[in-house]
Amino acid sequence: MAELAALGLACNIIQFIDFGLKLFHDGREIYGSAHGNTAEYFELKEVAQDLATFTNQLHSNNVKFTSSVPAEKSLQGLARKCEELAIELVNLLQELQVKPGRSRKWSSFKQALKRVQKEKEIQNLEDRLRRFREEISVRLLDILNNKQSSALRALSNLSDQNRRLNANTTQRLDEIKLLVLQQANNAKANQSAELRGLGNDIRALIEEKNRVESQQRVLRSLHFETIRETFKSAHKDTFQWVFKDDKINFNKWLWSGNGIYWIRGKAGSEKSTLMKYLPDHENTITALKGWAGNSDLITLLYQIFKQCPDLIEQRSIANCSSNVEVLFFIDGLDEYVGDHTQLTETLKQMVHSPSIKICASSRPWNEFRDAFKGSDKTLKLEDFTKQDIEYYVEDKLRANQKFRDLQSRDPKCKEIVDEIVNKAQGVFLWVFLVVGLLLKGLIDGDEVSDMQERLRYIPSDLEEYFKRIIRNIPEFYREEAIQCFEIATISMEPLPLLAYWFLRKPAGCNQVARIQRLPDEDVEFISKKTKVRLNARCKDLLEVYTLNDSPPFLKYKVDFLHRAVRDFFLETDTMERLKKESRVHFDAPLSLCRVLLSLSKATPINGNLPRADDNHFLIFLSFASQLMGQAREIESYSLEPIHDRLVYLHTLLDELDRVASERSREGEPHWTNFGKDNRVWMVEEYGQKSLLALAIQFHLFYYVESKLEQTDWQAKRGRPLLDYALVSYAFTPTGTCATLTIKRIVRLLLEKGTDPNQPIYICDNNSVWVSFLLCCGGSTVTNEYISPRDLKALYGPKELSEVIEILLRHGADPNVQVPLREAPGASRSENFITVERALRGSLEGSEFILVEELLAEMRQSRSVITVAWTKARGFVNYMLAYS
């Protein structure tokens, strides 16, 4: 919540300004009473109480909120001015209290003020409120367009996490943010515009941010390393006790137990390693097969939640089919931002089904202790890993010749192992870093006393240790280290080691670099050199891991040492402080785009594009998809984009298209027509797809806008451009989902002249409008790729209804009949449904009612036009007949 404190303060300011202006402008009548108990007295007393509440809120939030960003500091100044004005109004209201026995009638609050205040001073109060009104719009736009603002950084971090998880959690957040920007721009340009709607949208943005954060933390805790291309195995001889120790009953629970088994431990105690170790262990698989019997067994909750994040907040998942046995391994309950008690209650509801049981891990917080107290299905990790840590330390140190030599001469070496084990307090990550540091010291000739001194010097707190590691990076390497950390943080997935080599190249080189495959021996040489540089600069916080079965080009990848390191950069202000210390400007998103372009140029494709049997072609598509995704992020966070930045970005996109086109075989369709998805009609469009169509799917509004001006887009054959915008979820060549708000790009295409009633040949010649309705209804043979629940989750009912309104107001036929899946023996009328019925699968409540009313309005309008046209045509025919 602290990250959006500026928006919370802005919301308080907007409420006060809106309230103050209404006092002056509503003209609300306040009637007197013939008795001493006058109505206006109670009315004004209530107003005074409301103003006092606003004053307290402004003061409280302003005191709590601190910032060094100029836009946010200016907001604090405005809050102080509003607080002062509120106090003045409260004082004035004291003078308006009506004395008993006097009957009055004031037509408005403003006229009441005139009784006790001069006209000039009243006007001054109004003028100040108007100035505050104009200023809040400006300040809000500054905050939402300033990359340094805490609010924008928080929203950007959520989008980065969404991409990293390949999940669908931030669509509604992006939509509300865009709405806030539009409302603020409108308020800035139009002084008569309503402020209350802006305040409501800001509150909605804050609430949605908290909801998305909750969803992503659950997803992140479920994101098994097996979803990555590699994962770290537990060290040999560790965790064997989990299946053998009768005290913990874990093996017995796997075979025949039920309910929730809770594993608790400190941060860095390798709960995640244990949770990754358990699902694939042969003992687990054997036990679960015995438990499941003849039923199917499912153990990956992440696969469900990443596409349906709303299920995180629902209990419907408990309604599993009886022929499926489900074991959920859930790592990190403590990372859930919402109500932990409610979370544990939801989990308990789920395991009421005998077909579901859960193995969950978390830190030992009170909420979880209370939820699972009295259960014999629990394990405290630190009580059992002391021996594991000792195995690990002894194994690593004894593998070092210098330590063995030292051990043969100095019996105090055993004290080093004991000291590490005792100081670790069960935190494996700390042990890993410390052992690595001691081994480096041995290379420099450290004795036992030096090793003991190092141990005393090292903080036992992980975050403090991370900070110390960063502080110890040599000044000469600091700039490059910051750039590497930031690129790793914003990347959608771990990048090849070669990416960090390309990162060092001057910006212009990536645009004009030749399209050529790097020889394997060059790749190996560059990789070794880059690995040494990365290790020297990033000091173990970034690590290079090897994919032995991969070709040299992708043999080495780079990722954070541990999830705790990534969280450290995402959840603390360390990255921002490092960037402030930097002497050079570094645009990480744009830099990542040019690196991805360089990787696409160097991808060792066998022959020319496209080759469905060439894995390197899919790698190329992955780089292209990531570049498009980064471009979407760069475009999406500003309504007033920096022109030069967008020009450079669009140049990179054009260069990507040139690269792919030059590598394509002559006479082949455009490269965007091919992909890894086997559901051919989703990506196979008879060669009619283009980069413009792909850009529409990725919602690159400014790029699309510029290309619509520069190219003859109407010459495109095949699938209409509008359809790419409306049904973008299923059509990217790499399977990547573009999930941002679609209203702007749909409106843009319609204003440029696209026709919502244009037929689509790959959709049984149904129109774009009907195809969209099929997605909403999910009831026909032509649209099995997306269900109503998918579409509702993708866009949200509010945006869905607004998109429908945009389509109808731009000519979509309200009377169209939507085809159903044909049923044997059914008549033609039974195979078609109305627009309203098609929309019932995705809309409900107020949104459905609004669309119903709009459809009625559109039909009436069309009816009037039809009657008028019929009369006009009759008159023309009459005149022609008698001329």
N, C-alpha and C positions, 0 to 999 in steps of 0.2 A: 504493500500500500504506500510505503514511503516514496517509491519511485514516481507515483502519480500525485504526490502532495500538491504540486503546482496546479494540477487540474482540479483537485478538490478545493483549493483556495479560490481558483477562478470561478468554480461553481457557486461558492458562497457569495462572491462579489456580484455575479450575475443575478442571483436571487435578490440581493439587496437592491441593486439598481432597478430591477424589474418591479419590485415592491414599491420603491420610492416614486418611480415614474407613474405608476398606477394611482398612487395617492393624489398626484397632481392632475392627472388627465382623465381618470375614469368618470368624474362628474357624479360620483355616487351620492345619492341624497341621504342626509342624516337628519332625521326628524326629531324635534323636541317633544317633550311631554309636558302636559299641564301640571304634572306632579313633580316633586323634587327628584324622583328617580328617572332622570332623562335618558332617552335612548342613545343620544349622541355621547353621553358620558361613558356608557358602557362600550360603545363602538370605538371611541378614541382610546379608552383604556386598553382595549384589546390590541389596537394598532400600536400603542406604546409598548405593550408586552412583546409583540412580534418584533418591533425594532430593537428592543433590548436583547432579544434572542439572537438576531442577526449580528448585533454588535459583539456579543460574547463569542459567537462562532468565528467572526472575522479576527478578533483578537487572539483567540485560542489557536486557530490554524496558522495564523501569521507568526506567532511565537514559536510554534513547533517546526515550522518550515524554514529551512536554511538552504541557500544556494549561492554558488559563485557565478552562475550563468547570467549574463546581463539581462536577458529577456525575463528570467524568473525573478531577478532582483527588482526589476521594474514592476513586476506584478505585486511584489510585497509592498512597494511604495504606494501603488494604487489601493491596496487593501487598507493601508494606514489612513489614506485620505477618505475612503469610504467609512471607515470606523469613526473618524472625526465628524463627518457629516451626519452619520447615524445618531451620534450623541447630541448634536445640535437639534435634530428633529425630535428626539425624545424630550429634550428640554422645552421645545416649543409646545409639545403636546400637553405638558404639565399646565400650560397657561390656558388650554382650551377646555379644561374640565368645567362642566356646567354646574353652577351653584344651584342647590335645591330651590324650588319655588319659582324659577324663571323659565318661561317657555320660549323656545327659539326654533327656527327652522333654517338650517344652512344647506344650500344647494350642493355644496361639495367641500371636500377637505381644503381645497385651495381658498375658497371664500372664507372658510373658518379661519384660516391663517391670516387673512387680511384684517380680521378683527383685532389681531394682536401684533401684527408685524407690518412694516412698510412694504409697499409694492416692490420697491427696488431690491429689498432683501429677499423677498419671495422669488423674484425673477433670478436672483443670484443662486438660490438653492436649486431651481430648475435647471439653470445653465450648467451648474456643476455636475448634476446628475447626467445631463446629456453628454458632457465631455467625458465623464467616466464611462458612459455607454460606448462611446466611440473608442476610448482607450482600451477597454477590455477586449474588444474585437481585435485590435492591433496586437495587443500583448499575447492573446491566445494564438493568433497566427504565427507570431514570432516563435513561440514555444514549440508549436507543432511542426514548424519548418526548420527548426534549429537542431542539427545533428548532435549538438552538445547538451541539449536539454535532457533532464533525467526522464521526462515523460517519453520522449521519442526514443531514447536509448532502451527504455523498458519495453516499448512496443516492438522495436527492432529485434531485441533479444528473443522475444516470443516467436517472431517470424523465423528467425534463424533456427531456433529449436524445432519449429514446425517442419522446416525443410530437412533438418538433420534426422528427424524421426520418420520422415516421409509420411507424415500424418495429415489429418484434415481437421485442424483445431482452430485456426485463426481467421477463417473466412468472415465470420460475423464481426470479429474485432476490426478487420480491415474495412468492412462496410461502415461501421459506426464511426471509425476515425475519419473516413472520407466524408461522412455526413456532417461531423463536427466542423471539419475544414470548410465545407460548403456553407454551412449555417453561419460560421464566423465571417467568411467572405461576404455573405449576403448582408449580415448585420453591419459590416464595415461600409458597404456600398449604399445601403438603404437604411437610413436612420429611423424609418417607421416600421422596420421589420420587428417581429416578435422576438424577445430575448428568452422567454421562458422555454421555448423549444430547444434552444442552444444549451441551456442549463440541464434540461432533461437528457439530451444526447450525451453531455459530458458525464452525467451520473451513469448512464447506460454503458459508456465506454469503460469507466472504472470497474463497474460490476462485471462486464464481459472479460476485462483483463484478468480479474481474479479467477473467473471461471476457467478461462483458457490455461492460466497458470496451474490450476488444480489438475486439469486434464493432462497437461504435459508432464507434470511431475509423476503422475501415475504411469504414463506411457514410458517415461524415461526409466522408471524403476523396473519396468517389464521388458526393457529393450535388451534382450539377451545378446551376448557377443556373437552367438552363432548367426545372427542376422548380418553381422559384418562378415568379411571374407575370412577372418581368422579370430581366434580368441585365446587368451592366456589360460593355460591349464594350471591346475593347482600343482604346487611343488611336490615332487615324489615323496612318498611316505606321509603326506599330510592328509587330514580329513578321513583317514581310514577308520578312525574310532567311531564315526557317525553311524556305521552299520553294525559295529561290534559291541558297543557299550550298552548294556541292558538298562542302565540307569536312565537313559534318555528316551527309550521306547520308540525311536524313529523307525527302525526296521519293521517292528511290529505294527506301527501305524500304517506304513506303506502297504503291508500285506492285507490287513483286515480292519484298520482303524477308519474313523470318520472325523468330520469336523475340521477344525483349524489347528495346524501345528505351527507354533510360533518360535522362530529363531531370532534372538535378540543379540545385539552387539554394538560396540562403539563405531563411530565413523572410521573407515580405513581398517577395520578389523577383519576384512575379507569376507563379509557377509555375501557380497556379490559373487566372489569367487566360489564360495560354497554353493550358492544358489545356481551358478552355472555348472558346477561340478555334478550336482545331484541328478538333474533330469536325464543326462545321457549315460550315467554310470550303469554298468551291467546289473548291479544289485537292485537299483531302482527299477529298471525295466522289467526284470524278472518278477519283482514283487508286485508291480502294477499290473502286469499281465495276469498274475494270479488274482488280483483284486477285481479286474475288469471282466474276467471270464470271457464270454463270447461277445461282449460289447466292444464298440470302438473306443479308443482311448485318445484323449486330447490333452496336451500339456502346455500349449502356447497361448496364453491370454493376449499377448501383445498383438498377434495377428488380427484378433477381433477388434481390439480397442483402437488401433491406429486408424482404421477406416470408419469406425463408428464411435467417436469419442463421447457422444451423448450417453452411451451405455454405461460409462463410468459413473454417471449420476443416477442410473436407473437400477431397478431390481429385477427387470424382466429377464436378465440372463439366467436367473435361477430356474426358469421354466424350460429346462433342457429336455430333449427327447429322452425317453426311458432307455433307449438302446445305445446311449452314449454315456460313457463314464468320463468325467472331466476332473483332472488334477491341475490346479492352478499353482504355479510357482510365482509368487509375487514378491519381488525384491524392493524394499524401501517404502514401507507404509508411512514412515515418518516424513517422506518427501511430499506427501499430499498436503496441499496448502489449506484445504477446507477443514471442516469439523472432523477431527480424528475419531471422536466418539460415534458420530454418524457413519463414518467409513467402516468402523469395526462392526457396527450394527448391521450395515448392508452386507458385509462379508458373512456375518452369522446367519442372516436371512438366506443367503445363497446356499449355505451348507445344510439348510433344512432338508434339501433334496438329498436322498441317499446316493444319488449319482454324482454328487459334487463333493470334493474335499479340496482344502487349500493348505499349501505350505507357504507361509509368509514370513518375511524378515523385516526388522526395523531396529531403530535405536531403542534403548530401554526407557522410553518416556512414560510418564505417569498414566496417560490415557490408555496406553497399550497394556501396562501392568494391570490396570483396573479391569480392562476388557477381558484379559486372559488369566486373571488370578484364579487360583484353585485348580487350574488345569494341569494334568500330568503330561500334556503334549506341548512341552516347551523346552527350550535349550538356550543357555547363556553361553555364547561362543567363547568368551574370554576364559571360562573355566576349563576349556578343553584344548585351547590352541597354544598354551605355553610350551608344551612339548613340541608342537609343530614348528613354532618359532625357533626353538633350540635346534631342531633338525636342520631348518633352513640356514641359520647362521653358521652352524658348524660345517655344514656341507659347502657353503660358499667360501668360508675362510680357509678351510682345509684344502680346497681345490687350488689355493694360491700357494705357489712354491715359496714366496718370500715369507708368508705367514707360517708355513710349516718349518722353515728354517728358524724363524723367531721362536716358535713354539718349542723347538728342540733345545733352545738355550735359556728360555725364560718361562718358568711355570706359571707366571702371572697371566699368560695368554688366556687361560681358562676363565680368569676374572673378566676379561673383555666380553666373552660370550654371555656370562651371567649378568653383566651390567646391561648389555643390550636387551636381553630377555626381560629383565626387571623394569627397565625404563620404558620399554615398548608398551606396556600395559595392554597387550593384546592387539595393538595397531600394526598390522602387517606392512602397510604402505610405508610407515615410518621406518620400519626395520629394513625394508628394501633400499630406501634412500641412504640410510646410515651405513649399511654394509658396503654399498657402492662407494661412499665417500671414504671409508676406511681402507678399502682396497686401493683407491687412488693414492692415498697417503703412503701405503706400503711401497708403491712405485717410487715415491720421492724419499724413501729411506726412513719412514717413521718407525720408531721403537714403541714398545708397549706403553711407556709413559706418554708419548705423543698421542697414541690412540685413545688413551684414557682422557687426556686433555680435550681432544676433539669431542668425545662423548659428552663431557661436561658443558662444552660450548654450544652444542646442538639443542635448539628448543624441542621440547616434547610435543608442543602443539603444532599440528600440521600446517595451518594457515601461516603461522609465524615462521615456520620452516620454509614454506614456499616464498614468502617475502624475503627471507634472508638469502635464499638461492638467487633470486632476481637481483637483489642489491649487490651480490658478489659477481654479477656478470661484468666483465671489463668494460669500461666506458667506450672503448673503441668499437666494441661489438654491440653496444646497447641498441642503436638504431635498427640494425638488421634483426636483432632478437625480437624487438617490439613488433616489427612487420611480420615476422614468422608466426608469433603468437596470435596476432590479430587475424591473419589469413586462416590459420587452423581453426580459430573460433567461429568464423563466419562461413566456412566451407560446408557444403551440404553433406559431405562425407570425407573420410580420410583421403588426402591427395597423394598421387605418386610422388616419390622423392624428386623426380625430375621437375616437378612444379616449382620447387624452391630454387632450382637452378635457373629456370626461366624468370622467376621473380626478380632475380638480380639484374636481368638484362634491362637496358634503357627502354622506356615506354614505346618509342617509335619503332624499335626493332621488331616487336611482335606483330605489327601491322604489315610490314613489308617483308618479313622473313619468308624465305622460300618454303615451298611445300615439299618436304623431303623427309624420308625415313632416316632416323639416326642409326648408323651401323651398331650392331650389338656390342662390339668392343668399345665404341665411343660411349654408349649408354653405361656400360660397366665402369669405365673410367670416371665419367661425370658423376655417377651415383656414389662411388667411393669418396670422391673429393667433396661432394655436397654433404654426405653423411658426416664427414669430419668437421666441416664448417658448422653444420647444424648442432652437433654435439657441443662444440666450443661455445656457441652463442646461446643456446637454449638450456644448457646445463641440466640435462636429464628430464626436464619437464615435457619436452617433445621427444618422442622416441621413434626410431626407424625399425619397422618390423619387416620380416622377409616372408614372401609367398613363394615357397619353393617350386610349386608347380606352374608358376606363371612365367611368361616370356620376360626377357630382360627389361623391356619397356615398363612393365608393371610389377617387376619382381620386388621392388621396395616401396613401401608406403609409410606415411608419417601420420602419427596420431598422438594425442596427449598420453602421458604415462599412465594416467588413471582418470576415472570420471571425476574424482575429487579435484583434479587440476583444472579440468574444464569448468567445473562448477565455481572454482575459485576465481577464474577470469570473468565468468558470466554474472556472478552474484556479489562481487565486491567491486570497489571503484579502482582497483589496481590498474586495469587497462587504461582507463581515462587518465589516471595520474601519470602513467608511463608516456602516454601520447602528448600530454602537456609538457613533459620534460624534453620531448623530441625536438630537434632543431630543424627538421624538414617536414613538409606536409606530405602525408601519405594517405591516399584514398584507397582504402582496402577493398571495397566492393569492385571498383573499376580495375584495380590491379589484379584482382582475382579473375575478372572477365578476360583481361588480356593474357593471363597465364593459361586459362582454359583454351583460348584461341591458339596459343602456341602448342599446347598439348595436342589439339586436334590436327594441327599441321604436321606434327611429328609422329602421329599414330602410324605404326607400321602395317598398313593395310595391304593385303596380298592382292595385287592387281588393282583394278579400279572399283569405285563404289558403283552400285551397292552389291554386296554378296551376302545373301542370307546365311550361307554356311561359314562365313568368316567372323570369328569372335571379335577380331579387331574392329570390324565395322560397328559392332554393337558398342565397343568401347568408345569409338568416335562419336556415336550417337549419345552416349552418356555424357561426354564432355560438352557436346552441343546442347544437350538438355540442361546441364548445370549452368552453362553460360546464359541460356535463355531465362532460367530461373533467377540468376543473379541480376540480370537486366530488369526483370519484373520487380525485384526488390528495390533497385535503384529508382525506377520510375514511380513506384507506388507510394513513396513517403513524402511527396510534395505536390501540392496543387500549383505552385509557382516554381517550376524546375529551373535549375541553373542551366542556361542555354549551352555553354561550352561543354559542360559535363555530358549533357544529352547528345550533343553533336559527336563527341568522342565515342560514347557508348554505341550510337547508331552506326558509326564507322566500323566498329568492331563487329557488329551484327552483319553488316554488309560484307565484311571481309570473311566472316564465317561462311556465308552463303557462297561467296566466290570460291573459297577453298573446297567446299563440298562439291560445287558444280564442276570445278576443274578436275576433281578426282573421280567424277562419274564417267561411265562409259558413254560414248557418243550414241545418241538416239534413245538413251534410257530416260524414264520419267525423272522429275525433280527428286532430289534425295529425301525430301520430307515425306515422300509417299511410301517409304520403307521403314520397317521397324521390327522389333522382336516379338510383337504380339501375334499369336497364331490365329486369333479371331479375325480372319482376313478382312472382312468388310469394314472393320473399325479403322484400319489403316490403309487398305487398298482402295483407292478412289480412281482407278483407271488412269492413273498418272496425272490427275488434274490438281493435285495439291501444290502449294507454293509456300515460300517463306512468309509471305504476308498472312496466309491462312494460319500457319504455325504461330506467328506473332499474335494473331487474334486469340488463339487458344491459350496462349500464355498471358493474355490481357496486357500487352505492351501498348498502352493507350497512345503515348506520344509517338512511338515508332509507327504504329498503324496510321495515326493521323497524318504524319509526314508522308508516308507512302501512298496514301489515298490521294494526296495532292500531287505527288510526283509521277505516279504511274497510271496507266489505263486499266484500273482494276475491274472495270465492267467487262473487259475482254475475257476475263477468266471464265473458263467453261467448267461444267461439272457442279460440284456441291457449292451452294451459295455461301458467301462469306458470313452472312448473318447466322447461318446454322453452326459455324465453327464457334461463334461467340456464345450461342445459347446452349450448346451441348458439348462444351469443351472438356468435360470431365473424362470422357472415355477415348479421346482421339489423339493424344500426343504419341508420336512414334515410339518413344521409349517407355510408354506406360506411365509417365509422370503426370500427376494431376494438377491442373491449374485451378486454384480454388479461390481466387480473389473475387471481389464484387464485379458483377458483369453489367451493371446498369449503365455506366458511362460509355462503355464500348458498344453496347447495343444501341444506345441513343445516337452515338456518333455514326454508326453504320446506317441507321434509319434516316438520319438527317442528310446523309450523303446520297440517299436514294435507293437503298436496298429495299426489296419487297418482301414482307413477311409471308405473302401468299405464293411466292415462287416455288414451284415443285422441285423435289430432290429425287433424281433418278435412282440413287442407291437406297432410297427409302420408299420403294413402291410408288414413286411419283407423288407421295404425300407432300404437302407444302411445308415450308420451314415452320410455320405456325402450328400445323398439325403434328409435325415431328416433335416439337417442344411439348405439346399437350400429351403426346404419347409417353414422353418421359415423365410427365407429371402423373399420368394415370398408370403407367407401367403395365398396360393390359393387352398389348398387341404383339404379334409375331415379329414386328419390325423393330421393336425396341426392347429387347431382352437384356441389353447391356447395362441398363441402369433402372433401378426401382424407384417408386415414389419416396421411400424412406431415404434412399441415397440423395435424391434431388433436394428433399426438404432439409437434410443435414448439410448438403453442400452449400445451398444458398440461404436457407432460413425462410420461414413463411412470409416474413415482411418483405424481404427483397423479391421473393418469388411473385408476390402480389403486385409489387411496383413494376417489375419487368413486364408482367402481363398487361398492366395499364399502359406502359410505354408502347407495347406492340399494338394494342387495340387502338390507341390514339394515333398510331401511324398506319392504320389501315388493315390490321389483322381482322379477318372475317369472324364476327361474333356468332354467325349462324352456321358455321362449319360443322359437319358431322364427323366425329372421331371414330375410326374403325376399331372394332374389338377383334380379339382373336376369334377366328371363325369356329363356331360350334356346329357339330353334325346336325342336320335337320333344321337349323335355325333359319328364319326368314331374313331378308336383307335388312329390314328395320331393326331386327334384334342384334345385328352385327355392327350397329353404329350407336354411339351415345352422344349426348350434348356436351358442350364445352364445360358446363357446370359439373356434370358427373365425372368428366375426365379429371377435373381439378380437385375433387374431393379426397383423392389419395394424398395430396400434398398440402392442401390448405384447410384451415378450420377456423372456427370462431370469427372474430372481427375481420380477419383478412379475407375469409371466404365471403362474408356478407358484403364487404366493399367491392369485391370482384363481381358478385351477383348484381349489385346495383349498377356497376359500370357496364356490364353486358346489356342490361335492360336499357340503359341510356344510349349505348351504341346502336342497339337494334332499332330503337325509336328514331334515332337520327337517320339511320339508313332507310327506314321506312318513309320518312318525310322526303328524303332526297329522291327515293324511287318514285313516289307519287308525283313530285314536282317534275322529274325527268319524263315520266309518262305523259303528263299534261303538256309539257313543252314539245315532246315529240309529236303528240297528236295535233298540236297547233301548227307545227311546221308542216306536217303531212297535209293538213287542211289548206294551208296557204299554197303549197306546191300544186295541190289538185286544182285550185281555182285561179292559178296565175296564168 
